[in-house]
C-alpha cells in the first residue's frame, strides 16, 4: 500500500462524507499521465477551434461600416483585411471550426472525467495561491462548457438564450483562451514530469492485466484506494476517439458535401442548396420584388432587372459557406460588382455598402471591401444553375462573392452604395 493507507486515513478525518473523501474515487486509470495524454490531444483540437473562431470574426470584416456585431469600441485587435480568395477559404476555416469543435466534445468530457476528484478537493482552498489556481480552473471549465454548448446550439439554429450569440460567443472565447494560457503555464511542468515518469506512450501498450494505478499524492488525481481495472487506458482514449469520429461523421457532410451530406444526421442543413432564412422569415414585401416595381439603386442611377440582364453577364461556380458550418457550391450568373461600380460612376471603388429589402421593407446592410469588389468572380447574381433566383434564394438579385461568410452574400438586394 505504501502511502495509500496513511493518505486515506488522514484525509478521511477532515473531509465531509461522499465525493470529498479521497477513497470515494477509485478508478485505477486516473492520474497525471492519463490527464496529460487526453489534455495534449484536446489542446490540439481547441487550438484549431480557437484560431478558426477568431478568423471567422475577422472574416466578417467588422472594421467596415455596418459589419460589426461586437461593438467596435470594445472590439479586441483581432481583425484584419480578409481576402476574397481562394473561394473556399471561409468554407474551410468555418468547416474546421464546427467539425473539430464537435469532435473535441468527447475529449473534453473525458478530460473532465479524469480530473473530477479535483472538483471535490478538501479543503476547497488551502492557500491564496491555490485559490487563484482554482479560480482560473473554474473560468477555464465554465468558459469551455459555455462555448461548446452555445456553439452546438447555434449549429442547430436553436437559440434558447436571451442574448446575442455572436457577441457572447466572442467574449466567451476571449475568457477561455486567457484561462487556458494561465492553466498551461501552471500545469506544463507537471505534464512533462508525468509524461517522463510514465515512459511516454508506454501506458498505451499495457494490457488489462498489466494496468496499474499511478502512485498517489496528497490532493492528486491518482486514487488512494484503487479498484481493479475493468478497461485499459488505451481503451479510455479509444472510446473518446470513437465518440469524436461518430460526431464528425454525423456532421461533416454538410461541409464536405457529396454522398456524406445525406448521412450528416446532426446537421440541420442536409439539402444540396440550403436556405438559412426564407423570404417569409425575413418578412420580405413580395410586391417590392416584382419586376414592375423593383429597381436596383446605384446612387443617382437605377436599373430594372431586364436592364441588368442586358449587361455583360458572367457565370461563376462559387460556394456559400455559413457560420453554422454548411457549405454549398452553385453556378451563378450575374453582373460583376466592378462593372456596376463603373456604372455608378465610382470606378475602382474602395468599398460598397449593400442594402437589402428585409424586415418589412427596412433596408439592412453589409459592406464589402475593395478586394471583394475588384475580384472578377464577385457578382450581383440574377440567376443560379441556369434559372432565375427563387424568392427564398434572393430574387430579384443577390450578392455572391468568393471567400467571405455567407452573411455577406446579401439576398433581396435593393441598393449598392459604392464609395471611392
C-alpha angles and dihedrals in degrees: 000000000000108000095353098088097049092044093052093048095045095049094042092059094062108024124089115248124273124029092358090070112088091223091062092076107065108160107129090208097067117098144104094290097055092044090049094048093050091042094055093054092042091050091056090051097047090046089060091045093049096046094047090045092057089044088056089053090052091047089063086064094219093184090072120085114276096006102092115104095167103060108262094226090060098037120121120234093264099116133097139158105295113217123234093223151111090036093226094051099107092038089057098046096043092041089056091046096054100035098042087044091056092044092055094056095086089046090051090050091048090050092050090049090052094053101035094111088066089061088064097041114148125248091029092216120019098170143007091258092052090048091056091047093050091048090053090049091049089053091047096049094039094049091045092053090045093050095047095043096049092041093055090046090053091049087056093046088240118138110178091155123087099227137081105276097208095050094045093044091050096052091041088057091052091053092045095050092046093049091045091053091053091046092052093050090052098041104036095088090050091049093050092049093048091049092048097043093050095047101254109265094002095109089060090063095053121110122224090262091053096047109116131177118253119251110277126237131186109278090003133132099247112094119251091207104032124191123219113282118255096181135024126245086248088058093052091053090044092055091050092049091047090054090049091051093049093051091046092051091047094055114020094080092075088061101036097038125194119087091340091067092073093055095047090111095168093051117096090203109058098142118103094243108030127197115211096184124019124213088253093053089048090050093233115185100234092204090061091059098053116113093240093056107027120094131172106233112214095175108272093007132062131194132200120225090253090053090052091049089053091059126088102292123203129201121215134171103222136162130234112212119191129204089241088067105257123127130188131178119211136168111254131193124197150101121306114249091228089057091051089050089057091048088052089054095249107106112182091020115195094214143349129214112213116208122197136200098241140134098032095324097313108139114241120196147203129175129229125204129236090259090061094044094051094047107107090221096058108106145177090227120216099168137029128200091356097307136087115274114268117237092252090052093054110279129208092030139338139181120253117182129166124247099011132108116275091247088072091056088085118202129213092026115200105166141020117199109194118193131192 
